[in-house]
Amino acid sequence: MESTVETDSGRRLLPLMIGAIGVVFGDIGTSPLYAVKEALGGEHAVLPSPENVLGIISLIFWTLFIVLTVKYQFFIMRADHQGEGGNLVLVTLARQFTQNSPRMQRFIMIVGMIGVSLFFGDGVITPAISVLSAVEGLEVVTPAFQPFILPITISVIVLLFLAQSKGTGKIGWLFGPVCLLWFLAIGAVGLKEIARHPEILAAFNPMHAVGFLFGASNGNTFVVLGSVFLAVTGAEALYADMGHFGRPAINRSWIGIVFPALMLNYLGQGALILGNPEAVKNPFYLSVPEWGVLPMVVLATAATIIASQAVITGAFSATRQAIGLGYLPRLKVVHTSSSEFGQIYVPLTNWLLLIAVVGLVLAFKSSSSLAAAYGIAVTGTMIAVSTLAFGIVLKRLFAWKLWQTLPLFVLFLTIDMGFFGANAMKLMDGGWVPLAMGAVIFFLMATWRKGQDLVGKAIRKAEIPLEPFLRPLTDAALNRVPGTAVFMTQNADLAPPAMVELLKHTLTLHEQVIFLTIQTCARPYIDEAERVQVGTLPGGFYRLRILAGFMETLDVPEILKTCHFDDGRRVVLEDTYFFLGKAIFLPGDHPGMARWRLKLFLAIYRNAESATRFFNLPSARVVDLGTRIGL
């Protein structure tokens, strides 16, 4: 019986492992296209001497081992929230663990906003550098292809983003097998070169990495660390996609397939350069047999498209999480699959990413130039979230004392700071681009949060407690009409402004009145058993609270159809109207922020996705009642 259970478990795990190979490891799996080339042949490269080659490959191995295997798989991936991971999940956990410290809560919120901003700033580089580096392999086939590299790259990127609205459900099943073929191919190519120059295996000795870092002859060593960091592009996907595949599938895929294939290829590239230092101009494609270069370009392009798809999907998920946690205004979120909840499409995010990615390709024109722009934002994200926020979670998660937590925290922070400093050396070569993008996004998020605080203060000045407001209405001569009125409100204890306005002008109410509050929780998902909470008030009035996880998009009408009230009544959607308070905010005499910034907030507020579309309300049954409020 026990062996049957183990067999069934293995059968379920295998498809998850193949899926993880395609989605989770697509980005890091395409790093061999450019990491070694930049470290030993790029603008800030060191000479490809045997000592430097061994040092670079050794650094790549130990970086992958410490960052991916130790930091992420042994520690960070244990900090799950209902099985979900990701930077915002980590921030949410850190805030839960510091509820008694308002200052720490604010610090963690700012850390989270910085992390999200840098994630988006860095996310535009991955599709650009990955696809461009894959297509550049055509130059190895024949220099005649050189004029077509940029047009082909841009065409692939545009088609990729245009396809997002269709979802990946129909072709997603191809991602795992294609990337599995990719890893097998790059591992085989690397093994061929290792057989020719087995002396490259000495790179496993960490003393080569230490000697390279602290050797007196390598004045350019620190800057080269920025190129070494290219080998861990996409490391955060292990944690971010944990909810889709689970920790066991991701861990076993990494240890059993991805890590060995990557190291075989990196060692193979190092071996090729040991035998032929001129190969630094493109060691990945030059290690491929001549007959296999064109097929490898096709396979590499497919792998980079999949890697880019994973980044785009991650951007959509991060956008939805940020909306749920209040970092961003409501945006249109489209579900592209009726069966897979996680498959979503955010049009605004998609088009902004497309514009930014195409702009980067046109501005930098080569993967080597783009490599200078990559790294500083993602290392900033690692410092802000994966190290600082995780340091708080680590102590509580393992119930460790400070003396146990501090050494590990210092180790991870030292590594992150080293890579951040190395990438900062490339600031003027293009590293400023993702930082500038991240700064703009952070400013917009900070403006949104500050504006929301001002709105909350303004609304509280006109608050009317609900129950005292309802008490005279139960006996008053109101005109009660058939049907149900749903008043959406942020606070179930206060009279909704839309209802106050309606009674002021019409003295009319429906027979059944529901005060609906939608509360986003610091959890990714809510169990259906606790989704709805119902309270009954005298006179046909009801309180209804719907709980939502920060990774969920609600269909309010569908939820209402399942509601049961204590007196036996139910919601009939055909007889139900939704009343929304449409507040018109005006800059006051003494606003809480600069007037130009307040106008920016109001512009964002006016253009945010309406509650009607965001909660899937039937537009023909929505009534907006406006009020003017000064800020």
N, C-alpha and C positions, 0 to 999 in steps of 0.2 A: 504493500500500500504506500509506503514511504517513497519508494522509487518512482511510483506512478505520479505522485505529487511533484517530485523533483523534475520529472520529465515534462509535465504540464507547465511548470514554472519556467523551465528552459525554453519551451516552445513559445511562451508569451514574451520572454525576454529577447529572443533573437530578432523578431521584427522591430522591436524598440531600439535595439542596438544598431540595426541597419538604418533606421530612420534617423537616429542621432548622428550617425556618420555623415548623413547628407545635410542635416539642418544645423546641428550644433558645431560640427567641425569643418564646415565648408570654408569659413574665413581663415582659420588658422592653417587649414590644409593647403591653401594656395600661397602661403607665405614663402615657400621655397622658390617661387618664381622671382622674387626680388631681394630677399633678406641677405643672402651671401653675396649677391652681385653688388649690393650697396655697401656692405661692410668691407669688401676687398677690391671693389672696382668703381665705387661711386665717388662723388665729389669730395667727401671727407674721409675717404678710405685710407687704410695703411697699405704699405707695400706687401704684395703677396709672397712674402718669404715663407719658408717652411715653418718657422717659429710663429709667425703671425697667423698662418692658416690654421695650425693646430690650436692656437689661442682663441681664435674666432669660433671655430667649431666647438671647442670645449665650452666656451661661454654660452653658445646657443643651447648645448645639451643641458648644462646646469641651470640655465634660466628656465627652460621648459620644465625641468624636473622640479625646481623649487616653486615656481609660480603656478604652473598648471597642476602638478601632481600633489605637492605638499600644501600650498596655500589654498587653492580652490577645492581640490577633491577631498583632502583630509580635514579641512577646517570650514571654509566658507560654505560649502555645499551642505553642511550639517545645520546651517542656520536657515532652515526652510520655514515657511508659513503656510500651513495646510498643503504642504507638498510643493508650493510655489517658491520661486527664487527671483533674483533680479535686484538691481541697485535700490529701487524704491521699496521693495519688500524688506531689504536690509535696513533702510532708513526707518521704515514703519516699526520694525522690531526694536530698533534702538530708541525710538520715541516711547514705545510702550515700557521699556525698561527704565526710563528716566522721567516717569510721569510726575514725580515729586519735586522736580527741579525745572521751573519755568525757563531759566537761563539756558540750561542744557537742551531743553526742548526746542528753543529758538535756534540754538547753535546747530542742532541736528537738522532742523527744517532748512536752514541756509545751506548746510552741507548737501542735503538732498537736492535742492534747487541747482547748486553748482554742478553736482553729478549729472543731473538730467541735461543741463545746458551743454556741458562738455560732451556728453554722449551724442547729442544731436550734431554738435560742431564737428566731432570726429567721424560720425556716421556717414557724412557726405564723401569722405575721402576713400573709404573702403571700396565702394563700387567703381570709383574712378581708377584707383591704382590697380585693383585686381584685374578688371577687364582690359585695361590698357597694357599691363604687363603680359597678359596672355596673348593678345593680338600682336604684340611686338615680336613674338616668335616667328612671324612671317618674314622678318628681316633675315633670320638665319636660313630660311629656305632659299630666298633670293633677295638681294637689295632692291629689285624692281618693285617689291611690295611696299617699300617705305612710304611713298606718297599716299597710300590708301589706308595706313594704320589709323590715323585720326578719324576719317570718315566711317571706317568699319566700327571703331570703338564707340563713336557717338550713336551710330545706328543701333548697335546692340543695346546700349544703355536706354535709348528712347523706347525701343520695343519692350524692354524689360519693364519700364515704368508704365507704359500704356497697358500692359497686360495685368497690372495689379488689380484693377476693378473687377476682373473676372475671377479672381481668387486662384489659389494654387491647388485646389482639390483635385482637378482633373490630371495634373501632371506631377503633383507632389510625390506620388508613389515612385517616380523615376529618380528623385533626388538621392536617396540612399544608394541604390545600385550604381548610379553614375559616379558618385563620390567614392564608393568602395572600389570601383574599377580604377579611379584616379589614384587612390592610395596604393593599390597593388602595382600600378604602372610606375609611379615615382619610386617606390621601394625597390622594384626590380632594376630600374635604371641605376639607382644608387649602388645596389649590390654589385652590379657589373664593374663600376669604377673602383669599388673597394677591393675587389679581387685583383685589380691591376696594381693598386698601391695600398696594400694592407697596413702600411705604417700610419695611415690616418687614424687607425683605431686607438692610437695613443692619446687621442683627444678626450677619451673618457677620463683620463687622469686630470683631476681638478687643478693640479699644479700648473698645467699649461694655461688655464684660465687666469689663475692668480698671477703667474709670470707675465702674461700679456697685460693685465690691468696695472701692475706695479713695476713693469720693466722700464728702466730709464731710457731705453732707446725708442720708446713709442710715445712721442709727445702728443700724438693725435688720438691716443687711446680713449680718452673720456668721451670725445665726440663720436667715436665709432660705436660706443655703447648704444647710441640712438639708432644705429642701423641694426645692431644685434636685437634690439627690442622689436623690430619688425617681425621677428620669428614668433612672437606671442600675440600677434594681431588676432582679435576675436576671442581672447581668453575669457572675457566676461560672458560669452555665450553659454559656457558650461553651466553657470549659475542661473542665467536668465531663462534658459530653456528647460530647466530642471522639471518644471511642472508638466511639460509635454511628454517627457520620456522617462523621468524618474532617475534618481541617483545611481542605482545599480547599472542600468543600461549605459549611461554616460561614462561611468567609471570603467566598466569592462571594455567598452569601445575604445577608450583612450589607451588603456594598458595593453589590450590585446591586438589592436590594429593601427590606430592613428599614430601613437607615439613611436612605435617601431618603424612604421613606414616613413615618418618624417625624419627620424634620425638616420635611417639608411640613406635617404636622399641627401640630407645635409652632409653626412660623411662622404657620400659619393661625389658631391660637388667639391668638397675639400680635397678629396683624392685626385680629382681631375686637375685642380689647380696646382697641386704638388707636382704632378707630371708635366703640366703645361701652364705656366703662369699667365700666358696670354688669354687663357679661357675665362679670365675674370670679367671680360666684357659681357658675357651671358652664360655663366656656368651651368644653369639649369638646362637650356636647350642644347648647349654644346656637349652635354653628357649623354644626350639622346642619339642613338644611331641615325645616320643620315636619312635612311628610308622611313624612320618613324617620326621625324620632326613635324611634318604636316599633320599626321593623325594626332600627335601630342598637342599641337596648337588647337585643334578642334576639341580635344578632350579638356585641355586647360581652359578654353573659353567656356565650355559647358560648366566646368567646376567653378569658375569665377562668377558665372551668372547665378549659380546656386548659392554661392557665398554671399553675393550681393542681395539675393532674395532673402536670405536669413537676416541680413542687416536691415533691410526695408521692413520686413515683418516685425523685427525687434523695435524699430522706430514707431510702427503703428501701435504695438503693445505698450511701449513707454508713454506714448501720447495718451492712450486710454487710462493708464494708471495715473498719470499726472492730472488728468481731468478729474478722476475719482477722488484724488487726494487734495484737490483745490489749488493745484499749482498752475493750471491752465483753465481758460473758459471752456464752456461746452462747445465741442466741435462735432461735425457730422461724422458718425461712425457707421459703416455699412458692414453687415455680416455677409460674407461671401459663401458661406456654407450653412446648410440647414441642419447638418449633423455634427460639425466640428465647431464648438463654441469659440475656440481661439483664433479662427480664421476671420480676420477683420480687414477692413480697408478704410483708411482715413484720407479722403481726397485732398484736403489742404496740405497735410504732411507729405503726401505723395508728390504733388506738383512742386512744392517748395524744394524737396529733395532733388527732383529731376533738374530743375533750373540750376541748383547749386552744383550738382555733379557734372553736368554738361559744361557749366562755366569753368569748373576746375580743370577739366580735360583740355578745353580750349586755351586756358591761361598757362598751364604748366607743360602741356604737349608731350611729356614723356613720364614713364613710371619713375625714373631716377629723380626727376625734379619733384614729383609728387611725394617721393619718400621723405624729402626734407620737411614736408608739411605734416607728415604723419608722426604720431607718437606723443607730442606734448599734451594734447587734449586727453588722450586715453590714460596716460600716466597721471594726469591731474585728477581724472575720475577715480582711478585706483586709490590715490592718496585720500581724496575727499570721502569716498564711500567705502571701498573695499578694505581700507585700512583703518581710517578714523572711526567710521560708524561700526565696523566690525569689531574694533577694539572694545567698544562698549558692549556689544552683543556677546563677544567671546567670554568675558568675565561672568556674565549671567548664564550663558548657555551651558557652560561646563561647570558652573559653580566653583570657579577657580578663585584663589586668593590673588591679590595684586602682584605678589612676587612671582607667581606662576604665569600670569598673563603678560606682564611687562616684557620679558625677554622675547617672546614670540612677536608681540606688537612692535618692538624696536627693530627686530630682524626684518619684518615685512616693510615697515616704514623706511628703513635704510635702503632696501632694494628699490622701492618705489621712488624715493627721493633721488637715488643715483640715476635711475633711468630718466626721471623728470629733468634733472639737471643736464644730462647729456642731450636730451631733445631740445632743451631750452637754448642750447648753443646754436641750434638751427633756426632760431626765431626769425631772423631777418631773411632766411632763405625760403621762407614759406610757412614756418611754424606759427606765424601770427594769424594765418587764415582761419584755422579751426578755433583759435582763441577768440578772434573777433566775432565769429559766428556764435560761439558760446556766450560771449559777453552780451550780444544783442538779445539772445533768448533769455538769459538770466535777467536782464533789465526788464523785459516784457513780463516775465513771471513775477518779479518783485513788484512791478507796477500793478499787476492784477491782484496780488495778495494784499497790497496796501490799499488799493481801491475797494476791495471787498470788505476790509476792516472799516473803512469810512462809510460804506453803504450800510453795514451792520449797525454802526453807531447812529446813523441818521434814521434808520427804521425804528430802532429802539426808542427814540424820542416820541414816536407817535403810537407806541404799543398800547393795545387795549386788552386786558386779561379776558380770556375766552368765556369762562363760566359766568362771571358777573355780567358780561355782555349778553349771554344767552338767557339768563334768568328771566328778565321781563318779556323776552320774545315768546316764551312758551305759552303765556297767557294773553299776549297782545293779539289784536285783531289783524293778523297778517293774512295776506292772500297766499294760501298754499296751493300750488299747482301740482298736478301729477308728475311723477318721474323722480329722478335723482340728480342732485347737484353735487359735484365734487370740487371742493375748494382746495387748491394746492397751497401749502404753507410750510415755511421752514421751521416753525415752532408750534407744536400742537397745543400749547397752553395759551396762545394768543389768538385774538380774532383776526382772520385773514383780511388784509386790506381790500381784496376784491369783494368780499362779502359786506364789509362796512359800506363800500361805495354802492353796491347793489341795493342795499336796504335804504340808504340815504335817498336814492332817486326813485325806487319803485315800490318799496314796502312789500316785496314779493319774494317768496322762497318756495323751493320744491318740497314735496312731502318728505322726502328722504334727503338729508344733507350729510355729506361725508367730508370731514377735515382730513386731508391726505398729506402726510409727511413722508418724504423719502430721505432716509438717512444712510449716508455712505459710511461704512465701517472700516476700521483699520485691519481688515481681513480681505484676502483676495476673493473669496467666495463665501456665500451664505447658504447653509442647508435649507432646503425647501420647508422643512418642518418649522423653522423659526423665521421664515421670510416675512410673514404677515402677523401683525399684532392688532387686535380689534378691541375697541372700548365703546360702550354704549352710554349715551347721555339722554336725559329726558327730552321729549318733544320731537322724536324722529331724527335726532342728531347723533353722529357716530364719529369716533376718532379711529383713524386707520393709519398705522405706521408700517411702511415697507422698508425692510433692510436690504442694502445692496453692498456687495463687496466692491473694492476699488478696481477690480478687473472685470466687472460685469456691466453690461448695458441692459437696462430693464425694458420690458414690454408691459407697460402699466395696464392697458386694457385686458390683456390675457391674465394678469394677476388678479384684477378685480373680479373677473368671471368666476374665480375659484373661492371668493370670500364668502363666509357664512357669518351672519350676525346673530347675537344672542336671542333676538326676538323672531328668528326664523326668516328674516328678509334676506334677499340676495340682490346683487346688482344686475340689472338688465341693461346692457350697453345701448340698445336701441332707444331707451328712454333716459339716457344719462347725458348730462352736459358738464363740461369741464370749465371752471372759471379760474382764470389766471390773472394775478395782479401784474399789470404792465407798468412798472414804475419808470417815470421819466426823471432822471437825476439832473440837477442843474448846479453848476459851480456856485458855491456860496461866497460870502464876503471873506471868510477865513478858512479856506479848505486846508485839510491836513497834509497836503503835498503841493508842490509847485503847480501853478495853474496850467502850464503847458502839459505837464505830466498827467494832471487830472483829465484834461481834454483827451489825451491819448487813451487813458483808461475808459472814458465814456465811449470813445469810438470803438474800442474792443468790446465793451459791454453791449453796445447796440448791434454789433455784427456777430455776436456769439450765436451759436445754434439755439433756436427757440426750444422751449420745453416741449412744445407740440411735437416737433420732429424727434427730439432727443429721446423722449419717453414713448414715442410711437402713438401719440394720442390721435384720435380721428379728427382731422382738421375741421370737418363740417360741424362738429359738436364742441368746439372750443370757443369760449367767449373771453376776450381780453378786456379788462377794465383798468384804465390808466389813472395814475395819481402822480402829482409833481412833488418831488422831494429835493430840498436843497442840501448840498454837501458842504 
